[in-house]
Amino acid sequence: MIGRLGRLATRVDGRLRSIFIVCSYYTRTDAEAWRASVRVAGSPFVEGVDVVGGTLDTTCASGVYNNSMASLQARRVRGQTYWYIVESRRVNGKPRPIPLAYLGKADTLFARLQATDALRLHSAAHGAVAALWAAAQTLDIAGVIDRQLRASGRRRTGAARTRTKPTAHDGLTVGQTLTLISIGRACHATSKRGLADWARTTTLGALAGTDVDRLTSQHCWDQMDQVPVDGLAGLEREIVSRVLARLALPVDTLLFDATNFFTFIASTNTRPTLPARGHNKQKRDDLRQVGVALLCSRHGDLPLWHQVYGGQVADATCFAEVLPAVRQRMVDLALDVEGLTIVYDKGNVSRANQARVDEAHLHYVTGVTAASQHALVTEANAQLAPVVLADGETVQAARLRRPVWGADRTVVVLQSERLREGQMRGVLQHVAKAERWLATQADTLRRGKQRRDRARIQRDIDAHLRGRQHLAQVLPVEITGEDPTLTLTYRFDREAFDALARDRLGRVVLITDRHDWSTAAIIQAYHGQSHVEAVFGHLKDPVHLALRPQFHWTDQKLHVHVFTCVLGYLLARTVFLQAQQAHAPYASMESLLDALSRVRRATVARSATGKGRMRVTTQLEDIDPAVAPFLADLGVTDELVYTPGT
């Protein structure tokens, strides 16, 4: 056998390497052809030494072995020779060739060096869906849902008397579909009909190993239809317990609140019972609405429990109905009920509701209306003193311990300047509006055009001014004369308004059974209500996590829809807390999701010859330096993936 050892100077892994090439051939003609082919590559070729009869003459090839040197190596497989770039490294004290890259056959490599690559490129949003998918996989959300459905059976429909096993649709289980829907809600709130169109712009299908074209509205409807409403609480309990265990957040104070979400369900649609008209907090009293009650943790703003209720139900009524379920969730999550404190605002409070809390043996911090506690407010006004909160804010507050609604309670009367200024503006607005109406009534009486008697006029005035903020104190109204000649007079009492602003407005009355807590701790616990209100703000965000649009019009679908929205928020919140632990520079969950959505993954398909299978690689596009350091902590990898062919 005749061979040749040559040195080829080229770059491997960004470094200039001297690659020694050993090629065997049988004739001098083959040797010249081999030497010419190497020169075509455009690299400087240095003559080496001959290999004759299997013996290598290395007199001119000093440094053939280098511990960090790359070289070309041929391997014969089934009569074919394939070339690799290898690096010689010591393994157990002995040199071993370690493959760095596969180059193919000699003619293929030669064609690649001469031909222009055939290239196809596809880019998709990757960061947000990858982080949420990694969190869902870690928590095994799909597995939790599927295991419970297999144990309890799917929802009974029609004349079925027993529950049957859940069935997969389009190759996806119920748990997998609900997980994909929840990720979609977190990234881009859209209808089920638009879910597949959005998913095509992301790598969600590749991550989940499914064709996103299967996620039609009918597919989502069929999967959601299998979930029994009475099983949602168990699903949520199991998922929440996994989140708490993973994040290891302290749970010492729980925050409760309720809100409503308007819908576009037609008034003529009598099938659902949940949507109903009521006082809508987004000023859409003209639409039917659905109520959602929520319990979340003060640390991390994690939703621990939720329940959907009728849109016509008042907050205080809802609180009375769900209180047993709230307490049961604390027990199910193995929380220290005796050590926990539940915080709820004055909209949920009544004498009867507070008695229910006392009977449940729950520690609490709540607020009551200042109007219902005139004596306590008057007593506390003389004792107001500065209280410094943990964030450095100083407020005026007084602390008492008095019987309230038949129980011994600690009372904190807080003076809020911001609230006082807002209430003063509100009173003056009501005064101005009432004066305009009273002026028209006085003018009617002055012109003698009034057919009502004195009693009827007085009733109309009382009805019009009733419920207005403190109008009776600052806007006295008097009717003089005898029927039918009557005179209406009114005036704005500035002194009464100043006294009201000084002694009554801006007062917040808090009650608690935490007698051992400091005044500052009680105030800060009540201020924690802003956390649960922020959760509702996220769920009303029109871009991320929005509970709307909700085009479902059966009670069961509405329950499952809200469940997927809360689950989407829980996943997004988990990712945000992980990012905070990695010191990511994002103050809000939305800004983090937006930054992650800009992380895109490119799939590149190349063909050296323009025919046959293409070499496919995937990699992340250029990444914002602010995002790059913590992507690995969120499960968003920048690893280059090689696929042999498509």
URRA-V66453 format. One record per pair of residues at least 4 apart in sequence whose C-alpha atoms are under 6 Angstrom apart, sorted by sequence separation. I is the first residue (numbers start at 1). J is the second residue. D is the distance in Angstrom with one decimal. If there is no record, write none. Layout:
BEGIN
i | j | d
I | J | D
I | J | D
END
This chain:
BEGIN
i | j | d
11 | 15 | 5.2
51 | 55 | 5.7
76 | 80 | 5.3
90 | 94 | 4.9
111 | 115 | 5.7
126 | 130 | 5.8
129 | 133 | 5.8
130 | 134 | 6.0
136 | 140 | 5.8
143 | 147 | 5.9
148 | 152 | 6.0
149 | 153 | 5.0
156 | 160 | 5.9
168 | 172 | 5.3
172 | 176 | 6.0
184 | 188 | 5.6
185 | 189 | 4.6
190 | 194 | 5.9
205 | 209 | 5.7
215 | 219 | 5.9
221 | 225 | 5.9
236 | 240 | 5.9
244 | 248 | 5.6
280 | 284 | 5.5
297 | 301 | 5.2
319 | 323 | 5.9
331 | 335 | 5.9
349 | 353 | 5.9
389 | 393 | 5.3
403 | 407 | 5.2
435 | 439 | 6.0
452 | 456 | 5.9
462 | 466 | 5.7
471 | 475 | 5.4
482 | 486 | 5.8
499 | 503 | 6.0
500 | 504 | 5.2
501 | 505 | 4.9
530 | 534 | 6.0
542 | 546 | 5.4
557 | 561 | 5.9
564 | 568 | 6.0
569 | 573 | 5.9
580 | 584 | 5.4
593 | 597 | 6.0
632 | 636 | 5.3
11 | 16 | 4.4
25 | 30 | 6.0
51 | 56 | 4.7
76 | 81 | 4.4
90 | 95 | 4.2
136 | 141 | 5.6
149 | 154 | 5.9
168 | 173 | 4.5
205 | 210 | 5.1
280 | 285 | 5.2
296 | 301 | 5.8
297 | 302 | 5.4
330 | 335 | 5.5
388 | 393 | 5.8
403 | 408 | 4.4
444 | 449 | 5.7
445 | 450 | 5.6
481 | 486 | 4.7
541 | 546 | 5.0
552 | 557 | 5.9
579 | 584 | 5.3
631 | 636 | 5.0
632 | 637 | 5.6
10 | 16 | 5.6
11 | 17 | 5.5
75 | 81 | 5.5
89 | 95 | 5.3
90 | 96 | 5.8
205 | 211 | 5.7
279 | 285 | 5.8
296 | 302 | 5.2
388 | 394 | 4.4
402 | 408 | 5.8
403 | 409 | 5.9
480 | 486 | 5.8
539 | 545 | 5.3
540 | 546 | 4.9
552 | 558 | 6.0
586 | 592 | 5.8
10 | 17 | 5.5
75 | 82 | 5.2
89 | 96 | 5.4
156 | 163 | 5.3
205 | 212 | 5.4
296 | 303 | 4.2
387 | 394 | 5.5
402 | 409 | 5.8
480 | 487 | 5.2
539 | 546 | 4.6
607 | 614 | 4.8
9 | 17 | 5.8
74 | 82 | 5.5
88 | 96 | 5.4
295 | 303 | 5.9
296 | 304 | 5.2
387 | 395 | 5.3
401 | 409 | 5.8
479 | 487 | 5.6
539 | 547 | 5.5
606 | 614 | 5.3
9 | 18 | 4.6
74 | 83 | 4.6
88 | 97 | 4.5
154 | 163 | 5.6
295 | 304 | 5.6
386 | 395 | 5.5
401 | 410 | 4.4
479 | 488 | 4.7
605 | 614 | 5.8
606 | 615 | 5.1
8 | 18 | 5.7
73 | 83 | 5.6
87 | 97 | 5.4
153 | 163 | 4.9
154 | 164 | 5.7
295 | 305 | 5.1
386 | 396 | 4.6
400 | 410 | 5.9
401 | 411 | 5.7
478 | 488 | 5.9
605 | 615 | 5.5
8 | 19 | 5.0
73 | 84 | 5.3
86 | 97 | 5.7
87 | 98 | 5.1
153 | 164 | 5.1
154 | 165 | 5.8
277 | 288 | 4.5
294 | 305 | 5.9
385 | 396 | 5.2
400 | 411 | 5.0
478 | 489 | 5.3
605 | 616 | 4.3
7 | 19 | 5.5
72 | 84 | 5.7
86 | 98 | 5.1
153 | 165 | 4.8
154 | 166 | 5.1
276 | 288 | 4.5
277 | 289 | 5.9
294 | 306 | 4.4
384 | 396 | 5.6
385 | 397 | 5.5
399 | 411 | 5.8
477 | 489 | 5.9
604 | 616 | 5.6
7 | 20 | 4.4
72 | 85 | 4.7
86 | 99 | 4.2
275 | 288 | 5.2
276 | 289 | 5.3
293 | 306 | 5.5
384 | 397 | 4.9
399 | 412 | 4.6
477 | 490 | 4.4
576 | 589 | 5.8
604 | 617 | 5.3
6 | 20 | 5.5
71 | 85 | 5.6
85 | 99 | 5.9
86 | 100 | 5.2
275 | 289 | 4.9
293 | 307 | 5.3
384 | 398 | 4.6
398 | 412 | 5.7
476 | 490 | 5.7
603 | 617 | 5.8
6 | 21 | 5.1
71 | 86 | 5.4
85 | 100 | 5.4
150 | 165 | 5.7
275 | 290 | 5.0
292 | 307 | 5.7
383 | 398 | 5.4
398 | 413 | 5.3
603 | 618 | 4.4
5 | 21 | 5.5
70 | 86 | 5.4
85 | 101 | 5.2
196 | 212 | 5.6
292 | 308 | 4.6
397 | 413 | 5.5
475 | 491 | 5.7
602 | 618 | 5.6
5 | 22 | 4.7
70 | 87 | 4.2
84 | 101 | 5.8
196 | 213 | 5.6
291 | 308 | 5.7
397 | 414 | 4.4
475 | 492 | 4.9
602 | 619 | 5.5
4 | 22 | 5.9
69 | 87 | 5.7
84 | 102 | 4.6
291 | 309 | 5.0
380 | 398 | 5.6
474 | 492 | 5.8
547 | 565 | 5.9
601 | 619 | 5.6
602 | 620 | 5.9
620 | 638 | 5.6
4 | 23 | 5.6
84 | 103 | 5.3
196 | 215 | 5.3
291 | 310 | 5.7
396 | 415 | 5.4
474 | 493 | 4.9
601 | 620 | 4.3
3 | 23 | 5.7
83 | 103 | 5.3
290 | 310 | 5.6
291 | 311 | 5.0
600 | 620 | 5.9
601 | 621 | 5.8
3 | 24 | 4.4
67 | 88 | 5.7
83 | 104 | 5.4
290 | 311 | 4.3
343 | 364 | 5.7
345 | 366 | 5.5
346 | 367 | 4.6
600 | 621 | 5.7
619 | 640 | 5.1
3 | 25 | 5.7
67 | 89 | 5.3
82 | 104 | 5.1
289 | 311 | 4.8
341 | 363 | 4.7
342 | 364 | 4.8
343 | 365 | 4.9
344 | 366 | 5.3
345 | 367 | 5.5
346 | 368 | 5.0
474 | 496 | 5.6
618 | 640 | 5.9
2 | 25 | 5.8
82 | 105 | 4.7
193 | 216 | 5.9
341 | 364 | 5.1
343 | 366 | 5.7
474 | 497 | 5.5
618 | 641 | 5.4
2 | 26 | 5.7
193 | 217 | 4.6
617 | 641 | 5.6
1 | 26 | 5.9
192 | 217 | 4.9
263 | 288 | 5.7
617 | 642 | 4.9
262 | 288 | 5.9
263 | 289 | 5.4
262 | 289 | 4.1
616 | 643 | 5.3
261 | 289 | 5.4
146 | 175 | 5.2
261 | 290 | 5.4
319 | 348 | 6.0
145 | 175 | 4.9
260 | 290 | 5.5
615 | 645 | 5.4
260 | 291 | 4.1
614 | 645 | 5.4
259 | 291 | 5.7
260 | 292 | 5.9
316 | 348 | 4.1
613 | 645 | 5.4
142 | 175 | 3.9
259 | 292 | 5.6
315 | 348 | 5.5
320 | 353 | 5.9
142 | 176 | 5.0
258 | 292 | 5.7
278 | 312 | 4.8
9 | 44 | 6.0
258 | 293 | 4.1
276 | 311 | 4.7
277 | 312 | 5.8
257 | 293 | 5.9
274 | 310 | 4.3
275 | 311 | 5.4
276 | 312 | 5.4
8 | 45 | 5.2
257 | 294 | 5.7
256 | 294 | 5.8
7 | 46 | 5.3
256 | 295 | 4.6
255 | 295 | 5.6
6 | 47 | 5.6
255 | 296 | 5.3
6 | 48 | 4.5
254 | 296 | 5.8
427 | 469 | 5.7
5 | 48 | 5.1
254 | 297 | 4.8
5 | 49 | 5.3
254 | 298 | 6.0
4 | 49 | 6.0
253 | 298 | 5.8
4 | 50 | 4.8
442 | 488 | 5.1
3 | 50 | 5.8
4 | 51 | 5.4
3 | 51 | 4.2
2 | 51 | 5.5
174 | 223 | 5.3
2 | 52 | 4.6
1 | 52 | 5.8
19 | 70 | 5.6
20 | 71 | 5.5
21 | 72 | 5.6
1 | 53 | 4.6
19 | 71 | 4.4
155 | 226 | 5.1
154 | 226 | 4.9
155 | 227 | 5.5
154 | 227 | 5.8
155 | 228 | 4.5
126 | 202 | 5.8
124 | 201 | 5.4
125 | 202 | 4.4
126 | 203 | 5.4
124 | 202 | 4.7
124 | 203 | 6.0
420 | 505 | 5.1
420 | 506 | 3.6
253 | 340 | 5.7
255 | 342 | 5.8
419 | 506 | 4.9
252 | 340 | 5.1
253 | 341 | 4.8
254 | 342 | 4.7
255 | 343 | 4.9
256 | 344 | 5.1
253 | 342 | 5.9
416 | 506 | 5.1
415 | 506 | 5.5
415 | 507 | 4.8
414 | 507 | 5.6
414 | 508 | 5.0
413 | 508 | 5.7
413 | 509 | 4.6
412 | 509 | 5.9
412 | 510 | 5.1
411 | 510 | 5.6
411 | 511 | 4.6
410 | 511 | 5.6
410 | 512 | 5.4
409 | 512 | 5.8
409 | 513 | 5.4
410 | 515 | 5.9
389 | 520 | 5.4
370 | 509 | 5.9
368 | 509 | 5.6
367 | 509 | 5.6
367 | 510 | 4.3
366 | 510 | 5.6
366 | 511 | 5.7
365 | 511 | 6.0
365 | 512 | 4.6
364 | 512 | 5.6
272 | 554 | 5.0
272 | 555 | 5.3
189 | 543 | 5.8
188 | 543 | 5.9
189 | 544 | 5.7
188 | 544 | 5.5
189 | 545 | 6.0
187 | 544 | 5.5
189 | 546 | 5.7
186 | 544 | 5.3
186 | 545 | 4.5
185 | 545 | 5.0
182 | 564 | 5.0
186 | 568 | 5.1
185 | 568 | 5.9
183 | 568 | 5.7
182 | 568 | 4.3
128 | 593 | 5.8
128 | 596 | 4.7
127 | 596 | 4.5
128 | 597 | 4.9
127 | 597 | 5.3
125 | 597 | 5.7
127 | 599 | 4.8
126 | 599 | 5.8
126 | 600 | 4.8
125 | 600 | 4.4
126 | 601 | 5.7
124 | 600 | 5.4
124 | 601 | 5.6
123 | 601 | 5.6
123 | 602 | 4.3
122 | 602 | 5.6
122 | 603 | 5.2
121 | 603 | 5.8
121 | 604 | 4.7
120 | 604 | 5.8
120 | 605 | 5.0
119 | 605 | 5.7
119 | 606 | 4.7
118 | 606 | 5.5
118 | 607 | 4.9
117 | 607 | 5.5
117 | 608 | 4.8
118 | 610 | 5.3
112 | 608 | 4.7
134 | 635 | 5.6
131 | 634 | 5.3
131 | 635 | 5.5
131 | 636 | 5.8
130 | 636 | 5.6
END
